[in-house]
Every structure is written in C-alpha cells, then in structure tokens.
Amino acid sequence: MGKQHRIASNAPGYAGKILRVDLTRGTTTVEDLPPVQVLRQYLGGNGLGLKFIYDEVPPGVEPYDAENRLIFASGLLSGTSIPGSGTYSIITRGPMTNLLASSQANGFFAARMRFAGFDLIIIQGTSTEWKYLWIHDGEAELRPAAHLVGLDTWETEDHIKNEVGQKRAAVACVGPAGENLVRFAAICGDHGHVASTNGCGAVMGSKKLKAIAVFGERSAVNVWDPERLRALARGEFLKGAEGVFTGATVKSVGTHGWFSPNYKIGNIAVKNYTTNVWPTIDNLYGDNIRPVFESEFERKPRPCWACPWAHCSDVKITKGPLAGYKGEEPEFETLTAWNPNVGVDDVAWAVMLHNLTDRMGMDAKECTFAISMAMECYEKGVIGSTETGGLRPTWGNAAAVAHLIEDIAHRRGFGDTLAEGVMRASASIGGSAPDCAVYYKRGIAPHILDFRGKWGSLFSLATSDGGSFWASPVQDPDVGNMEPIPLFGAEEIPRAAARSVRRNIVYDTTGVCLFFLHGPLASIVEAVRAATGWDFSKNELLEVGERMANVARSFNIRHGLDPDKDDTVSPRVASPPVDGPAKGKSVGRVLAQMKRAYYREMGWDEKTSKPLPETLHRLGLDQVAKDLSGRGE
C-alpha cells in the first residue's frame, strides 16, 4: 500500500528528505536531511552516504546482514541544469573486499529521485519475498516482485515501467547475478548505466530487493540562483570541461579516444596481463572506431540527463553471425574487456558481450578478469574440460566467453566458481591459478587497464577506500601538484595522491558525470554557491574531500582493514610486464615505501594507516577519533 509523504526542501540545493525503507518490517518512513552545518561538511552523494554508513553500520555487520545499509544518494547538483547531473552513488559494505563500497552510475536516476522529493534512499533489513520499490511524487510503495525474478536488467526495467504506467521513470535493478548472489553483481538502469564496484548488486539481492523505480512530476530542483546555475552550465562549467583532455576526447570520439594514449605507455589490458602487445590496436583508436560505429552499427545517440555531448548510444550489428543484435555501444573499458583482454578481435562480439554482462547485472571489471584468468589457466593446462564442463575457453573464443558470462550469472557449473570473483576463484582452482589472478586489495579487480604502465593509477586503486579511483596523482595546480608526475615516480606519486584524493573523492558528492568535472575547481565551487547560496570556497570544497577520505578510512579500519593485506596488489599486478613500453617495470619492490609515504602525507599512522587524532579533530571528526581510540559509545 502506498504511503504519502510530505516533500519540501529545507535548504536550497536539496530536495530536503531522506526515504528510509525497512524491508524486514515492510515499511517506508521519511526523515529530514541533517542540518545545514552537516550538509556543508559532506555536500551530498557519497559524502552524505559515507556519513550515514559510518553512523549506522557498526563493526560486526557483514555485507549480507540485514543490518547492513544500501544507500542510494543523489548529488548536490543532481537534476539541475549542470551537464551530466543524473549521477547517483551507491554506498554499502561490499562483499568483494568486505569493506566500504562506493559506486556511481550515470543516466537519469538521480534527477528523477530528486524530482520525486528525495536526496537519499536508505535501505535496511531483508525481505522474506522479492519486492520492488516504486517512488513517485512523495509516495513510496513496496510491491511484489516474484514475477520479475529471472528477468535481465533491461527486461526488468521495461516491465516495471509498463507496470507503473510511467515510461519516463528511472529504474535501478539487479539481474540474475544479483538474484544468485554473484559476489560481483551490479546495480543497473537506464539500459546500460551500471553501479558496478564491490558487489553492491549482491547486497541488493541479499535483501531480496529486485528494483527501485522513481519518478516525479517536478522538473527542477529548488536552487538558490537558478539563472546563475544555468549560465554556469552553458558557460564556464562546460567550457572548463571541454578545455581538458578528458572532456575534449569524450565530446569528439567518446571514451574510445583513450585507447591511443594508454596503449603508448603499456596501459591496455591484453590477455590477462600476459602481454602488452595487441597487433590490431589501431582499429580501436577513437578516430577509427567511432566512424565504424556510425556507418556499420547504425549508431544512435542516447544521452544522459542534461548531457550535451551524447557520447552514449544504441547500436545495431548489421554484419556477420550476430547481425540484427541491438544494444548499447561499449565504452573504452568494456571494449577492452571483451576484445584484447580475452583475445577476441571482433568489435561485434564486444558489443554483444558488453551488453550481455550488463543484462545479467555484473561488474564487467571482475567478470572479464575472472574469465581471462580462466582462459590463461586453460591454455596452460591448469584446468581442463573436466573443470569447465566440456567448454573450451581458449583465447579468442568469444562464444565460450558468452557461455561463461551466463553461467556465472546463474552460478551454473564452472561459472559458480568464477562467480566468487578473481581472487577467490583462483584460490579455489589452485595450482598456479593464483599467480594468474589480476586483483587489488583483498579481492577486487581493477579498472580494465594494465596499470603496471602507470603507477599513479595503480597506487590510487591499491590505497582506495571505496573500491575505485579515489586519487589522481597527476599535475593539477588546483590541489598543489604543480609539476608533471612521472609514470614510475615512487617518491612523487604518494605526495601527489594525498593532495589529489581531496579533489577526486569530492566529485561524487556533486551527482555530476565525471567527464564534466576535470576542468578548473572554480567552476564546481561556483556551482555549489549558485545551488545553495553559501559563501563557499575551494579550500572548503577540498576539506570536504579530505573529511570524506578520513571517514572512509576510519570505517574500513573499524571493519578490519589491514594495510598489509588491503592496500596491496596481486602477484600478477606486482610483476613486471614482459613486453611493451613498460617492460621490466615492477611496483612490487617499492609499493610498501610508497604506502608509508602516502599515510604520512594524509596525516595517518604510517604503519596502521589509522587517521591520527589531530587529523580527525582538525576535520571536526571528534566522534570518529573516539571510535578509533576505543572510547566511542
């Protein structure tokens, strides 16, 4: 039965309300946002999500426990005129690392969520039967979802939109992988936008929540100065994004424009890190592949909320055995995942495999490295047809890859082993399989690149507290990184990472697509001022980021983080590339000293990585300091 809730903003820049859903009791309640003082400390998105997960998930609560929280968080600028402002964050304790999970997805969900009247949706408890949540214009209703079980994510989305009678609703859901608690299940929506990192979809599945659908008749968020915000969106904010490499590239050829610069430094994942050479790489370069998608795949742009670039698109395969297949154009990482990393040299198959992974509701990062690890093991004789159930997962066998993707999602046969993720699957296989496993921390696959050629990215993943990039140790005067950072700069990278984490982590408080946030920080600051009316500064913005980094590390410390086991990489990632531009370079011999330097720069204990009391007190985190000292209540 639906429950009508009052929706009114208590502060400019916010919808003003939190929807709390208790699946055990089958109830929905509405709460006010924290006071403005707290909002300024965390802004929105994963900032507020971090505060709530820290406060409400104490040590001892495991990822699949009813007491774990699954938080959907819109950003401070979500649903505004700022380009790409449909992004939401998922915050939970994730089953891949058993630590904090922070994952983002673009599309329309955050905008629709705010139009429906809510900044946060906090899910707690566990249902005894499958449900989905329908939210619109202040009304929240838990509905039966048994009839949706078994549907893939696209089918689920379409079915729910028809059922609620609102084609413009946004849906975030799990597919078969989430239903079957594949450890790296994702949350998917808007036909291809995925919150993928650290098994957030498995947490959703463990709660028997199939989907959340949101819609609101309002078409604007209450902001302090809407005219100023619109002027920023059309002017300096957009121009700033287009004036840097990321924005300029995505605008012109999409993320495929990243193939060329990454291949030139040995940063492309090829055959599970066994080589850094892919003879037909030129075919994937942005200037070459985009015209192919335009002419041979009938590319049709399908932009996210308020996106002027429209780099996302639908495509149709028109040639070969897959002719007639329709889906989303793969991005740079998923094109890497299903071509070079599994030895397949056919873009049509990459389209199909990319969409199959999304439809099954899985993290493509973990999925590709689990399968490429299995392929390498098969090629080396570590496993054979007995283990694979007769399947022949040799390099380039795209049909076998598709078979494995479905088997993983449904936990069938050998797929059940791989459904545990790279690290756990390799341990289960045994023999030399662990030496073939590409993972970071206590069992999470990296972004689909070979970062042995770019230590800054490798280091930021190894030390991240959310599962994905939380630092970008590159030249950036806004954070004090005045000079270019060497690719293999063991001394420079930790200092640059500590400065940059304050910027990178704060991106996800905004609810804006990452592609629009690499311009000058002044544009983000001005957008916050226009949205809220606050006298806000760049220093305050960076302090929000620093506060978030310390809350996240403190959460993980309380939940068992061991820097020797968690801020690390697998033997394969620590090994030197055997060929390519980064041949012979190994981070393994210097990673420990780099971590100690990073901890010092962050104001953390250099052995335990525990934030020091003086660091926490400076950031207004007195209760966190008490918790870490054992004096918390």
C-alpha positions as CSV (number, residue, x, y, z in Angstrom):
1,M,0.0,0.0,0.0
2,G,1.3,3.4,-0.9
3,K,2.3,5.9,1.7
4,Q,2.0,9.6,1.0
5,H,4.9,11.7,2.3
6,R,5.4,15.4,2.6
7,I,8.1,16.6,0.2
8,A,9.5,20.1,0.7
9,S,13.1,21.3,0.5
10,N,14.6,22.5,3.8
11,A,17.6,24.1,2.1
12,P,18.3,25.5,-1.4
13,G,20.1,22.9,-3.5
14,Y,18.4,19.9,-1.8
15,A,15.1,18.0,-2.2
16,G,15.1,18.0,1.5
17,K,14.1,14.5,2.5
18,I,15.5,11.0,3.1
19,L,13.4,7.9,2.4
20,R,14.1,5.1,4.8
21,V,12.9,1.6,3.7
22,D,12.9,-1.2,6.2
23,L,12.5,-4.4,4.2
24,T,12.2,-6.6,7.3
25,R,9.2,-4.7,8.5
26,G,7.9,-3.7,5.1
27,T,7.8,0.0,6.0
28,T,8.8,3.3,4.5
29,T,9.4,6.4,6.5
30,V,10.6,9.9,5.7
31,E,13.3,11.8,7.6
32,D,14.6,15.3,7.3
33,L,18.1,15.9,6.0
34,P,20.7,16.8,8.6
35,P,21.1,20.5,9.4
36,V,23.0,22.8,7.0
37,Q,26.2,22.6,9.1
38,V,26.4,18.9,8.3
39,L,25.4,19.4,4.7
40,R,28.3,21.8,4.3
41,Q,30.6,19.2,5.7
42,Y,29.5,16.4,3.3
43,L,27.6,18.1,0.5
44,G,25.7,15.1,-1.0
45,G,26.1,11.9,-3.0
46,N,28.7,9.6,-1.5
47,G,29.6,12.4,1.0
48,L,26.3,12.1,2.9
49,G,26.3,8.4,2.1
50,L,29.6,8.0,3.9
51,K,28.3,9.8,7.0
52,F,25.2,7.5,7.2
53,I,27.1,4.3,6.5
54,Y,29.6,5.2,9.2
55,D,27.0,6.1,11.7
56,E,24.6,3.2,11.1
57,V,26.8,0.1,10.2
58,P,29.0,-0.7,13.2
59,P,31.8,-3.3,13.3
60,G,30.5,-6.8,13.1
61,V,27.8,-6.1,10.5
62,E,28.6,-8.2,7.4
63,P,27.7,-7.3,3.8
64,Y,24.7,-9.7,3.6
65,D,23.4,-9.0,7.1
66,A,20.0,-7.4,7.4
67,E,21.7,-4.6,9.4
68,N,23.9,-3.5,6.5
69,R,22.7,-0.4,4.7
70,L,22.3,0.0,0.9
71,I,22.2,3.7,0.3
72,F,21.2,5.4,-2.9
73,A,22.4,9.0,-2.9
74,S,21.8,11.8,-5.3
75,G,24.3,14.6,-5.5
76,L,24.1,18.2,-4.6
77,L,23.8,19.2,-8.3
78,S,21.7,16.2,-9.4
79,G,18.7,17.1,-11.6
80,T,19.9,20.7,-12.2
81,S,21.0,22.3,-15.4
82,I,24.6,21.4,-14.9
83,P,25.6,19.0,-17.7
84,G,25.5,15.2,-16.8
85,S,23.8,15.7,-13.5
86,G,21.9,12.5,-13.4
87,T,24.5,10.6,-11.5
88,Y,23.9,8.7,-8.2
89,S,26.1,6.9,-5.7
90,I,25.6,3.6,-4.1
91,I,27.2,3.2,-0.6
92,T,27.3,0.0,1.3
93,R,29.6,-2.6,2.9
94,G,30.6,-4.7,-0.1
95,P,31.2,-8.4,-0.3
96,M,34.3,-8.3,-2.6
97,T,36.6,-6.7,0.0
98,N,34.2,-6.9,3.0
99,L,34.9,-3.2,3.3
100,L,33.3,0.0,2.1
101,A,31.8,0.1,-1.4
102,S,31.2,3.4,-3.2
103,S,30.0,3.1,-6.7
104,Q,28.4,5.5,-9.2
105,A,26.1,5.3,-12.2
106,N,25.1,7.9,-14.7
107,G,21.8,8.2,-16.6
108,F,18.6,9.7,-15.1
109,F,18.0,8.0,-11.8
110,A,19.4,10.8,-9.5
111,A,17.4,13.5,-11.3
112,R,14.2,11.5,-11.1
113,M,14.9,10.7,-7.5
114,R,15.2,14.4,-6.6
115,F,12.1,15.3,-8.6
116,A,10.3,12.7,-6.5
117,G,11.4,14.5,-3.4
118,F,14.3,12.6,-2.0
119,D,18.1,13.2,-1.7
120,L,18.8,9.8,-0.1
121,I,17.1,6.4,-0.1
122,I,18.4,4.2,2.8
123,I,17.6,0.5,2.5
124,Q,17.9,-1.7,5.6
125,G,16.6,-5.1,6.7
126,T,15.9,-8.1,4.5
127,S,12.6,-9.1,2.9
128,T,11.4,-12.7,3.0
129,E,9.9,-12.3,-0.5
130,W,11.2,-10.5,-3.6
131,K,10.0,-6.8,-3.7
132,Y,10.5,-3.7,-5.8
133,L,10.1,-0.1,-4.6
134,W,8.0,2.4,-6.5
135,I,8.6,6.0,-5.6
136,H,6.8,9.0,-7.2
137,D,5.9,12.4,-6.0
138,G,6.3,11.6,-2.3
139,E,4.6,8.3,-2.5
140,A,6.7,5.2,-1.7
141,E,5.3,1.7,-2.1
142,L,6.9,-1.8,-1.8
143,R,5.4,-4.1,-4.4
144,P,5.7,-7.9,-5.0
145,A,8.4,-8.7,-7.5
146,A,8.3,-12.5,-7.7
147,H,7.1,-12.2,-11.3
148,L,10.3,-10.3,-12.1
149,V,12.8,-12.9,-10.9
150,G,14.8,-14.3,-13.7
151,L,14.4,-11.3,-15.9
152,D,17.6,-9.5,-17.0
153,T,18.1,-5.9,-16.2
154,W,16.8,-4.4,-19.4
155,E,13.7,-6.7,-19.2
156,T,13.2,-5.7,-15.6
157,E,13.4,-2.0,-16.3
158,D,10.9,-2.2,-19.3
159,H,8.5,-4.4,-17.3
160,I,8.4,-2.1,-14.3
161,K,7.9,1.0,-16.5
162,N,4.9,-0.7,-18.1
163,E,3.5,-1.9,-14.8
164,V,3.7,1.6,-13.1
165,G,2.5,3.3,-16.3
166,Q,5.3,5.8,-16.5
167,K,7.7,5.5,-19.4
168,R,9.9,8.3,-18.0
169,A,10.5,6.6,-14.7
170,A,14.1,5.7,-13.9
171,V,14.8,2.1,-12.7
172,A,17.8,0.7,-10.8
173,C,17.7,-3.0,-10.6
174,V,19.6,-6.3,-10.3
175,G,19.6,-9.1,-12.9
176,P,20.1,-12.8,-12.5
177,A,23.6,-12.2,-11.0
178,G,22.1,-10.2,-8.1
179,E,19.4,-12.7,-7.5
180,N,22.0,-15.5,-7.3
181,L,24.4,-13.5,-5.1
182,V,27.2,-13.5,-7.6
183,R,29.7,-11.7,-5.4
184,F,30.4,-9.0,-8.1
185,A,26.8,-8.4,-9.0
186,A,26.0,-4.8,-10.1
187,I,23.0,-2.4,-9.9
188,C,21.9,-1.4,-13.4
189,G,19.5,1.0,-15.0
190,D,18.6,3.2,-17.9
191,H,19.6,0.4,-20.3
192,G,23.3,0.3,-19.7
193,H,24.3,2.6,-16.8
194,V,25.9,0.5,-14.0
195,A,26.9,0.9,-10.4
196,S,29.4,-1.9,-10.5
197,T,32.1,-1.8,-7.9
198,N,32.4,-4.1,-4.9
199,G,29.3,-6.2,-5.3
200,C,26.6,-3.6,-4.5
201,G,24.2,-5.7,-6.6
202,A,24.8,-8.7,-4.4
203,V,23.9,-6.7,-1.3
204,M,20.7,-5.6,-3.0
205,G,20.0,-9.2,-4.0
206,S,20.7,-10.4,-0.5
207,K,17.9,-8.1,0.7
208,K,15.5,-9.5,-2.0
209,L,15.0,-6.1,-3.5
210,K,14.8,-6.5,-7.2
211,A,14.5,-2.9,-8.2
212,I,13.8,0.7,-7.3
213,A,11.7,2.8,-9.8
214,V,11.5,6.6,-9.3
215,F,9.6,9.4,-10.9
216,G,8.5,13.0,-10.0
217,E,6.3,15.4,-11.9
218,R,8.6,18.3,-10.8
219,S,11.2,19.1,-13.4
220,A,13.6,21.3,-11.5
221,V,15.4,21.3,-8.2
222,N,15.0,24.2,-5.9
223,V,18.3,26.1,-6.1
224,W,19.4,29.5,-4.7
225,D,20.2,31.2,-8.0
226,P,18.8,29.2,-11.0
227,E,19.9,31.8,-13.6
228,R,23.5,31.8,-12.4
229,L,23.5,28.0,-12.4
230,R,22.1,27.9,-16.0
231,A,24.7,30.4,-17.1
232,L,27.5,28.3,-15.5
233,A,26.1,25.2,-17.2
234,R,26.2,26.8,-20.6
235,G,29.4,28.8,-20.0
236,E,32.4,28.3,-17.8
237,F,31.4,24.9,-16.4
238,L,31.0,23.4,-19.8
239,K,33.9,25.2,-21.3
240,G,36.2,24.2,-18.5
241,A,35.3,20.5,-19.1
242,E,35.8,20.8,-22.8
243,G,39.2,22.5,-22.3
244,V,40.9,19.4,-20.8
245,F,41.8,16.1,-22.4
246,T,39.0,14.0,-20.9
247,G,36.2,16.3,-21.9
248,A,37.6,17.2,-25.3
249,T,38.1,13.5,-26.1
250,V,34.7,12.3,-24.9
251,K,32.9,15.1,-26.7
252,S,34.6,14.2,-30.1
253,V,35.0,10.4,-30.2
254,G,33.8,9.1,-26.8
255,T,35.9,7.2,-24.4
256,H,37.4,5.2,-27.3
257,G,39.8,8.2,-27.6
258,W,41.7,6.8,-24.6
259,F,43.0,3.8,-26.5
260,S,45.8,5.5,-28.2
261,P,47.5,7.4,-25.3
262,N,47.1,4.4,-23.0
263,Y,48.5,1.8,-25.4
264,K,51.5,4.0,-26.0
265,I,52.5,3.7,-22.3
266,G,51.6,0.0,-22.0
267,N,48.4,0.6,-20.2
268,I,46.0,-1.6,-22.1
269,A,44.9,-4.9,-20.6
270,V,45.8,-7.7,-23.1
271,K,45.2,-11.4,-22.4
272,N,45.1,-11.1,-18.7
273,Y,48.4,-9.1,-18.4
274,T,50.4,-11.8,-20.2
275,T,51.4,-9.3,-22.9
276,N,51.1,-5.6,-23.7
277,V,51.0,-6.1,-27.5
278,W,47.8,-6.1,-29.5
279,P,48.5,-6.0,-33.2
280,T,45.2,-4.5,-34.3
281,I,45.0,-1.9,-31.6
282,D,44.8,0.9,-34.3
283,N,41.3,-0.4,-35.2
284,L,40.1,0.6,-31.7
285,Y,41.5,4.1,-31.7
286,G,38.8,6.7,-31.3
287,D,39.2,8.3,-34.7
288,N,39.0,4.9,-36.3
289,I,36.3,3.1,-34.3
290,R,33.8,5.9,-34.0
291,P,33.2,6.1,-37.8
292,V,32.8,2.3,-37.8
293,F,30.0,2.6,-35.2
294,E,28.4,5.4,-37.2
295,S,28.5,3.6,-40.6
296,E,28.3,-0.1,-39.8
297,F,26.5,-0.3,-36.5
298,E,23.7,2.4,-37.1
299,R,24.8,4.3,-34.1
300,K,22.0,6.5,-32.4
301,P,23.0,8.8,-29.6
302,R,21.1,8.3,-26.3
303,P,22.3,11.0,-23.9
304,C,22.1,11.0,-20.1
305,W,20.3,13.7,-18.1
306,A,21.4,17.2,-19.3
307,C,24.3,15.8,-21.3
308,P,25.1,18.0,-24.4
309,W,27.7,15.5,-25.7
310,A,25.6,12.4,-26.2
311,H,28.6,10.0,-26.3
312,C,26.3,7.2,-25.1
313,S,24.5,5.5,-27.9
314,D,22.5,2.5,-29.1
315,V,23.9,0.4,-31.9
316,K,22.8,-2.5,-34.1
317,I,25.1,-5.2,-35.5
318,T,24.5,-5.4,-39.3
319,K,27.0,-8.0,-40.4
320,G,28.2,-11.5,-39.6
321,P,26.7,-14.1,-37.3
322,L,25.4,-11.6,-34.8
323,A,23.6,-9.5,-37.4
324,G,20.4,-7.9,-36.0
325,Y,21.6,-7.8,-32.4
326,K,20.8,-4.4,-30.8
327,G,22.4,-2.9,-27.7
328,E,24.4,-0.1,-26.2
329,E,27.7,1.0,-27.7
330,P,30.5,-0.3,-25.4
331,E,32.8,2.2,-23.7
332,F,36.5,2.1,-23.7
333,E,36.9,-0.2,-20.8
334,T,34.3,-2.8,-21.9
335,L,35.6,-2.8,-25.4
336,T,39.0,-3.6,-23.8
337,A,37.3,-6.2,-21.6
338,W,35.7,-8.2,-24.5
339,N,38.3,-7.7,-27.2
340,P,42.1,-7.5,-26.1
341,N,41.7,-8.9,-22.6
342,V,40.1,-12.1,-23.8
343,G,41.9,-12.3,-27.1
344,V,38.8,-11.5,-29.3
345,D,39.5,-9.4,-32.4
346,D,35.9,-8.6,-33.4
347,V,34.1,-5.4,-32.3
348,A,30.6,-7.0,-33.0
349,W,31.3,-9.7,-30.4
350,A,32.5,-6.9,-28.0
351,V,29.1,-5.2,-28.4
352,M,27.2,-8.4,-27.7
353,L,29.4,-9.4,-24.7
354,H,29.3,-5.9,-23.2
355,N,25.5,-5.9,-23.3
356,L,25.2,-9.5,-22.1
357,T,27.3,-8.6,-19.0
358,D,25.1,-5.6,-18.3
359,R,21.8,-7.5,-18.8
360,M,23.0,-10.2,-16.4
361,G,23.8,-7.4,-14.0
362,M,27.5,-7.9,-13.4
363,D,30.6,-5.8,-12.9
364,A,32.5,-6.0,-16.2
365,K,35.8,-5.5,-14.5
366,E,35.6,-8.5,-12.3
367,C,33.8,-10.6,-15.0
368,T,36.5,-10.0,-17.6
369,F,39.4,-10.7,-15.3
370,A,37.7,-13.8,-13.9
371,I,37.2,-15.2,-17.4
372,S,40.7,-14.1,-18.7
373,M,42.2,-15.8,-15.7
374,A,40.3,-19.0,-16.5
375,M,41.4,-18.7,-20.2
376,E,45.0,-18.4,-19.2
377,C,44.7,-21.4,-16.8
378,Y,43.1,-23.4,-19.6
379,E,45.8,-22.5,-22.1
380,K,48.4,-23.6,-19.5
381,G,46.7,-26.8,-18.6
382,V,45.9,-25.7,-15.0
383,I,42.3,-26.6,-15.8
384,G,40.8,-28.7,-18.5
385,S,37.5,-29.8,-19.9
386,T,36.6,-31.7,-16.7
387,E,36.7,-28.4,-14.7
388,T,34.9,-26.4,-17.4
389,G,32.2,-28.9,-18.1
390,G,33.4,-29.5,-21.7
391,L,33.8,-25.8,-22.5
392,R,36.9,-24.7,-24.3
393,P,37.8,-21.2,-23.1
394,T,40.8,-20.6,-25.4
395,W,42.0,-17.1,-26.3
396,G,39.6,-15.6,-28.9
397,N,36.7,-18.0,-28.3
398,A,34.0,-15.4,-28.0
399,A,31.2,-18.0,-27.9
400,A,32.8,-19.6,-24.9
401,V,33.1,-16.2,-23.2
402,A,29.4,-15.6,-23.7
403,H,28.6,-19.0,-22.3
404,L,30.7,-18.3,-19.2
405,I,29.0,-14.9,-18.6
406,E,25.6,-16.6,-18.5
407,D,27.0,-19.5,-16.4
408,I,28.5,-17.0,-13.9
409,A,25.3,-15.0,-13.6
410,H,23.2,-18.2,-12.9
411,R,26.0,-19.9,-10.9
412,R,26.0,-22.9,-13.2
413,G,28.9,-25.4,-13.4
414,F,32.3,-23.8,-13.6
415,G,30.5,-20.4,-13.6
416,D,29.8,-21.0,-9.9
417,T,33.5,-20.9,-9.2
418,L,34.1,-17.8,-11.2
419,A,31.1,-16.1,-9.6
420,E,33.2,-15.6,-6.4
421,G,35.5,-13.2,-8.2
422,V,39.1,-13.4,-9.4
423,M,40.9,-13.9,-6.1
424,R,38.6,-16.4,-4.6
425,A,38.1,-18.3,-7.9
426,S,41.9,-18.6,-8.4
427,A,42.3,-20.0,-4.8
428,S,39.5,-22.5,-5.5
429,I,41.1,-23.7,-8.7
430,G,44.5,-24.0,-7.0
431,G,47.8,-24.9,-8.6
432,S,49.4,-21.9,-10.4
433,A,46.0,-20.1,-10.8
434,P,46.7,-17.5,-8.0
435,D,49.7,-16.4,-10.0
436,C,47.4,-15.6,-12.9
437,A,44.9,-13.6,-10.9
438,V,44.6,-9.9,-11.5
439,Y,43.2,-8.2,-8.5
440,Y,43.8,-5.5,-5.9
441,K,43.3,-5.3,-2.2
442,R,41.5,-8.3,-0.5
443,G,39.9,-9.4,-3.7
444,I,38.7,-6.8,-6.2
445,A,39.5,-6.5,-9.9
446,P,40.9,-3.2,-11.2
447,H,39.6,-1.0,-13.9
448,I,40.1,-2.7,-17.2
449,L,43.6,-1.4,-18.0
450,D,47.1,-2.7,-17.2
451,F,48.3,-0.1,-14.7
452,R,51.7,-1.6,-14.5
453,G,52.5,1.0,-17.1
454,K,51.1,3.9,-15.0
455,W,51.9,3.5,-11.3
456,G,49.9,6.5,-10.2
457,S,46.7,4.8,-11.2
458,L,47.8,1.5,-9.8
459,F,48.7,3.2,-6.5
460,S,45.4,5.0,-6.2
461,L,43.5,1.8,-6.7
462,A,45.7,-0.1,-4.1
463,T,45.0,2.6,-1.5
464,S,41.4,3.4,-2.3
465,D,38.9,3.0,0.4
466,G,35.9,2.7,-1.8
467,G,37.0,0.2,-4.4
468,S,37.6,2.5,-7.3
469,F,39.8,5.6,-8.0
470,W,39.9,8.0,-5.1
471,A,43.1,9.8,-6.2
472,S,44.6,11.0,-9.4
473,P,48.2,11.7,-8.9
474,V,48.7,13.9,-11.9
475,Q,49.7,17.5,-12.5
476,D,47.0,19.7,-11.0
477,P,47.7,23.2,-9.7
478,D,44.3,23.3,-8.0
479,V,45.5,20.8,-5.4
480,G,49.1,21.8,-5.3
481,N,50.6,19.3,-7.8
482,M,52.4,21.9,-9.8
483,E,54.7,19.7,-11.9
484,P,54.0,16.6,-14.1
485,I,54.1,13.4,-12.1
486,P,56.5,10.7,-13.6
487,L,54.8,7.4,-14.6
488,F,57.0,5.5,-12.3
489,G,57.7,8.2,-9.7
490,A,57.8,6.2,-6.4
491,E,58.6,9.4,-4.5
492,E,56.4,11.8,-6.3
493,I,53.2,9.7,-6.6
494,P,52.4,9.3,-2.9
495,R,52.6,13.1,-2.3
496,A,50.5,13.8,-5.4
497,A,48.0,11.1,-4.5
498,A,47.4,12.6,-1.0
499,R,46.8,16.0,-2.5
500,S,44.6,14.8,-5.3
501,V,42.4,12.5,-3.2
502,R,40.7,15.6,-1.7
503,R,39.6,16.5,-5.2
504,N,38.7,13.2,-6.7
505,I,36.6,11.9,-3.9
506,V,34.6,15.1,-3.7
507,Y,33.5,14.7,-7.4
508,D,30.9,12.1,-6.3
509,T,29.2,14.5,-3.9
510,T,28.0,16.5,-6.8
511,G,25.9,14.0,-8.7
512,V,27.6,15.1,-12.0
513,C,29.2,12.8,-14.5
514,L,33.0,12.5,-14.0
515,F,33.6,13.6,-17.6
516,F,32.4,17.2,-16.8
517,L,34.4,17.6,-13.6
518,H,38.0,17.7,-14.8
519,G,38.1,21.4,-15.5
520,P,39.0,24.1,-13.0
521,L,37.7,23.6,-9.5
522,A,36.5,27.1,-9.5
523,S,33.6,26.0,-11.7
524,I,32.5,23.4,-9.2
525,V,32.8,25.9,-6.4
526,E,30.7,28.4,-8.3
527,A,28.0,25.8,-9.0
528,V,27.8,24.9,-5.3
529,R,27.4,28.6,-4.4
530,A,24.7,29.1,-7.0
531,A,22.8,26.0,-5.9
532,T,23.0,26.7,-2.1
533,G,23.6,30.4,-1.6
534,W,26.6,29.5,0.7
535,D,29.7,31.6,0.7
536,F,31.7,28.5,-0.3
537,S,35.4,28.3,-1.3
538,K,37.8,26.0,-3.0
539,N,39.5,25.3,0.3
540,E,36.2,24.3,1.9
541,L,35.5,22.0,-1.1
542,L,38.9,20.3,-0.7
543,E,38.3,20.0,3.1
544,V,35.0,18.1,2.3
545,G,37.1,15.7,0.3
546,E,39.7,15.3,3.0
547,R,37.0,14.7,5.6
548,M,35.4,12.0,3.4
549,A,38.7,10.3,2.9
550,N,39.2,10.1,6.6
551,V,35.7,8.9,7.4
552,A,36.1,6.2,4.7
553,R,39.5,5.0,6.1
554,S,38.1,5.0,9.6
555,F,35.1,3.0,8.6
556,N,37.4,0.4,7.0
557,I,39.8,0.4,10.0
558,R,36.8,-0.4,12.3
559,H,35.7,-3.2,9.9
560,G,39.0,-4.9,9.9
561,L,41.2,-3.2,7.3
562,D,44.8,-4.4,7.5
563,P,47.0,-2.2,5.2
564,D,49.4,-5.1,4.6
565,K,46.5,-7.2,3.1
566,D,44.2,-4.5,1.9
567,D,46.4,-1.7,0.4
568,T,48.1,-4.1,-1.9
569,V,48.0,-5.8,-5.3
570,S,48.1,-9.4,-6.5
571,P,51.4,-11.1,-7.6
572,R,50.4,-10.7,-11.2
573,V,49.9,-7.0,-10.8
574,A,53.2,-6.6,-8.9
575,S,55.1,-8.5,-11.7
576,P,56.9,-6.6,-14.4
577,P,55.4,-6.6,-17.9
578,V,57.2,-9.0,-20.3
579,D,57.0,-6.7,-23.3
580,G,55.6,-3.3,-24.4
581,P,56.6,0.2,-23.3
582,A,56.6,-0.7,-19.5
583,K,58.7,-3.9,-19.9
584,G,60.6,-4.7,-16.8
585,K,58.9,-2.1,-14.5
586,S,57.6,-3.6,-11.3
587,V,55.9,-1.7,-8.5
588,G,56.3,-4.6,-6.1
589,R,59.7,-3.6,-4.8
590,V,58.6,0.0,-3.9
591,L,54.9,-0.3,-3.0
592,A,55.5,-0.6,0.7
593,Q,57.6,2.5,0.9
594,M,55.1,4.4,-1.3
595,K,52.2,3.4,1.1
596,R,54.1,4.7,4.2
597,A,54.8,8.0,2.5
598,Y,51.1,8.3,1.5
599,Y,49.9,7.6,5.0
600,R,52.3,10.3,6.4
601,E,51.0,12.8,3.8
602,M,47.4,12.0,4.8
603,G,48.0,12.5,8.5
604,W,47.7,8.8,9.2
605,D,49.8,6.4,11.2
606,E,52.4,5.2,8.7
607,K,52.2,1.5,10.0
608,T,48.5,1.0,10.6
609,S,47.1,3.7,8.3
610,K,44.8,4.8,11.1
611,P,44.0,8.5,10.9
612,L,45.8,10.4,13.7
613,P,43.6,12.1,16.4
614,E,44.9,15.5,15.4
615,T,43.9,14.9,11.8
616,L,40.4,13.9,12.8
617,H,39.9,16.7,15.3
618,R,41.0,19.3,12.6
619,L,38.3,18.0,10.3
620,G,35.6,18.1,13.0
621,L,35.5,14.3,13.4
622,D,35.7,14.1,17.1
623,Q,33.4,11.1,17.5
624,V,35.4,9.2,14.9
625,A,38.6,9.9,16.8
626,K,36.9,8.5,19.9
627,D,35.7,5.4,18.0
628,L,39.2,4.7,16.8
629,S,40.7,5.1,20.2
630,G,38.2,2.7,21.7
631,R,36.4,5.4,23.6
632,G,33.3,5.7,21.3
633,E,29.9,4.9,22.7
